[in-house]
Amino acid sequence: MSVNKVILVGNVGKDPEIRHLDSGVAVASFTLATSESYNAKNGERVTNTEWHNIVMWRGLADVVEKYVKKGSRLFIEGKITSRQYEKDGQTKYFTEIVGNNMVMLDSKGSAVTGGNTSATTTTEPKSTVEKPEINDAGVEDDLPF
């Protein structure tokens, strides 16, 4: 048995790029920044930020297109995938997170949730609107933008 599951909470780095395949399927791509902070031995606060390439398909891509923008705070569940391609005679490697569940955590309104647990399904994932249960009070925004 093996498990490939990723859970991220972070901020969108730039406005998502939305594409529609010839079949009409929507694909959203964007970067998500996650940060962790600690105090170094000298007492200085150190923050490390990781950037993740996120891909959302079908109904989730439609939600991303309508509601997600640079700076949006998101909870994303998905799986890590790797792919490679040839460019100028060199093999390029690319790692991304394929999201199958997303919760919008912005405190400016309602949260939109949705999920698509099967990559082969052609039905739209269920989306509901619910009030977030996250308390961001007192949390510092330590992103570089």
Secondary structure, 3 states (H helix, E strand, C coil): CCCCCEEEEEEECCCCEEEECCCCCEEEEEEEEEEEEEECCCCCEEEEEEEEEEEEEHHHHHHHHHHCCCCCEEEEEEEEEEEEEEECCEEEEEEEEEEEEEEECCCCCCEEEEECCCCCCCCCCCEEEECCCCCCCCCCCCCCC
